[in-house]
């Protein structure tokens, strides 16, 4: 598995520069799933974005979630 197949799911307000998800993205090349509105999360919007990213991948992915991203992964 390629490190870019690890999808980072940040929580409310995204993950800042000192956050472990940012470190993984920078050091290992993991892929952050960007949401269009980090301040006003809407389940349908966030779920649709994750689905789009996963379906665009050629193979399996691993979800690495934090905070509200954990609820997104569970949903």
URTAJO-V291686 format. One record per backbone hydrogen bond with DSSP energy under -1.0 kcal/mol. CO is the residue of the C=O (numbers start at 1). NH is the residue of the N-H. If there is no record, write none. Layout:
co=CO nh=NH
co=CO nh=NH
//
This chain:
co=2 nh=5
co=3 nh=6
co=5 nh=62
co=6 nh=31
co=7 nh=64
co=8 nh=33
co=9 nh=66
co=11 nh=14
co=16 nh=19
co=19 nh=23
co=20 nh=24
co=21 nh=25
co=22 nh=26
co=23 nh=27
co=24 nh=28
co=24 nh=30
co=31 nh=8
co=38 nh=13
co=42 nh=46
co=43 nh=47
co=44 nh=48
co=45 nh=49
co=46 nh=50
co=47 nh=51
co=48 nh=52
co=49 nh=53
co=50 nh=54
co=51 nh=55
co=52 nh=56
co=54 nh=57
co=62 nh=7
co=64 nh=9
co=66 nh=69
co=67 nh=70
co=68 nh=72
co=69 nh=73
co=70 nh=74
co=71 nh=75
//
